[in-house]
Amino acid sequence: MSPQKPAGSPDKGMGFVTSTLAEPVTAAEAALRPLSFSDFAGQAKKRGDPLNHILLSGPPGLGKTTLAFILGNELGRNVRVTSGPVVEKAGDLAGLLTNLEEGDLLFIDEIHRIPKTVEEYLYSAMEDFRIDIMIDQGPNARSVRLSLPRFTLIGATTRAGLLTSPLRSRFTLQTRLDYYDKATLLKIVRRTCGLLKVKIDEEGAAEIAKRARGTPRVANNLINFIRDFAQQRAAGAIDQSVASAALELLEIDAAGLDEMDKRMLRAMAENYRGGPVGIGTIAVAVGEESETLEEVHEPFLIQEGYLQRTQQGRVLTEKGYAAVGLKPTGDGQATLL
């Protein structure tokens, strides 16, 4: 009788990466977040001058929210957290801003999704630390000016191109977080395993880092899954063979590609001759939302050289063909390797 699958583990081929990056942060994951720059690997440096408004962009799971909390912890200030879709009207924004204290940090995730009518109120709040709101309607309508404490706005977005120019220009520091290299991810894997008291050797940690597609959040969730797998089949110890076997259940290959990545590449190769093809068409072909493909899957595939983005659409590269066991031919068709 074969060993049972770890309790609570995801089914095979159910898009582990997509679900990991789409789900809200759990309390267990929040406990793994570093609270100082010394523990935040690779992409941050302490500033000595006064903190101005900051815009953080990049794919999900790279540490934008974590950086906001690190800044608050280093400065000894409170961090208020909200997201763009939650701020639906000017009154919501006014409530957030007036409850801030001097020097507090306001973190707005997915800031590009703030309604444009609300966004305009942010301009004076960021520049002059005041906000004008309208009270009543018709002949009784009047504008009330509210003074705000000096605060720091930290905006995070996965799609910086959707920000309007007036809003983007009001951020003094604009920076993009990139995918982590394997050496840095290896440090993160070791740290997480230490915090979770997971027994893992160097080869097992390297296997997880190699398949985590450059994303700490994915690496941490892989560790949680592999830990459960190891408890069932390897007495709780993780080595290279145990990590590899667990990741095979999730259909995450040695390059970090998951099932949805390969479905995208195969659909482009077999149905559209490698492109160019629009992201909306690919989304219909693989049965996934175009926003998910554009924010979660496409950045990694482009950076690793599987796809190219052109004015006409997405184009499959030779590496993309090879990833799904195909090769391009002269007539645009794909054949088996």
KEDO-48151 format. One record per residue (C-alpha): x, y, z. Coordinates in steps of 0.1 Angstrom, whole numbers, plus 5000, padded with zeros to 4 digits. Layout:
N
XYZ...
***
This chain:
337
500050005000501550334990502050615015499250865018499451215005500251475032497051605048495951945034498351935005497252074971496151834944498551764915498652024888496352274906498552584900500552604933502352924922499253104912497353024944500453104965500753454951497053524949496153424985496253685013499153655037498453415066499553465102502153185098503653355067503653695085505753545113508453465088508853825077512053995087511754305108515154465101517254535070519954295083517554005078516054135045518253965019519654154989517454454980517354715008519654965025519055195055518555565046519955835068517956125054514256195062511855945046509856075016507055894997508155564982506755364953507654994952506854794920507454444909505754104907503953964937505753784965509053974963508754164996507054494990504854465020507754335041509854635032507154865044507054695078510854695080510855075074508355125101510254905125513555075118512055415122509955325153506755435135503355275130502455125096498855155085497954905058495254915032494854834995493655024964490354844959489254914995489555294991486355344971485555704979487156024992485655965027487555635030490855805022490056095045489355855074492755675068494755995066493156175096493855875118497555885111500056025136503156235129505656025111503455725105503655525073500655455052501055145030498655115000498954784982497954764946497855144945497155144908493655024916492555334935489655504917490855814898488356034916489855934949493455944936493156324930492756374968496056204973497956484954497456754980497756505008501256394996502456744987500856985012499656745039496156865037492956735021489856915009486556725011483056825001480256815027476556805018475156854984473457114962473157474977474457355010477657194996480857335010484557245010486257165043490057165045491656905069495256945080497156615081500256515101503356465081503356105069505055875045503055705017504455375005502655264974503054904961502054784926502454494904501654704873503455034875502455124839498855164851499755444875498855794863501756034857500556284883500556024910503855864900505656194899504756264936506855964948510356084956511855724955510655484928512155144928511454804913512054474931513354204908513353824911515953694935518953504924519453144936522253234961519953484978516953254978519152984994519853225023516053285026515352905026517952845053516453125075512853005071513852645079515652765109512652965122510352665115512852415130512852215098515651965094517152025060520551965044522352195019521251994989517652004999517752375005519452424971516652224954513952444969515752764960516352644924512552574919511152884938511153094906513053374923510253454947510553434985506853384991506853084968509952944985508352975020505152805008507152524992508952475025505652435043504452175017507751985016507851975054504451795055505551565027508851485046506951405078504851145059507650985039511151075053510751105091510651485088514151525073514451705039517251625015517551674977515551354969512751434993512451794980512551674944509851414950507551664968507951924940507151664914503751624931503151994925504351964889507052224895510052124873513752184878513552534863510652644885508052614858504652504870501652354851500152684841503552814827503752504805500152534794500852884783503952784763502352474748499152674737501352934720503452664703500652434692497752664686499352994675502652884659504653054686502953394681502753684681499553634701497753864726497653784763493853784762493853514736496353304756494153344787491153204769493252914755494452804790491352894810492853154833492353534839494553754817495453964847496853654865498953554835500253904831501153964868502153624880503353414851504453634823507153844841509053524851508753364817510053684800512953734824514053374820513853394782510853174775508753454760509253784743506854074744506554264711504154534698502254264679501954034710503753764728506253554709507653214720511453174720513452864712513852814750510152834754509652554727512252344744510552374778507452184765509451934745508852104711511052284685510052534659510152454622510552684593506852704585505952824620504652484631506052304662507351954662508451714690512051724700
***
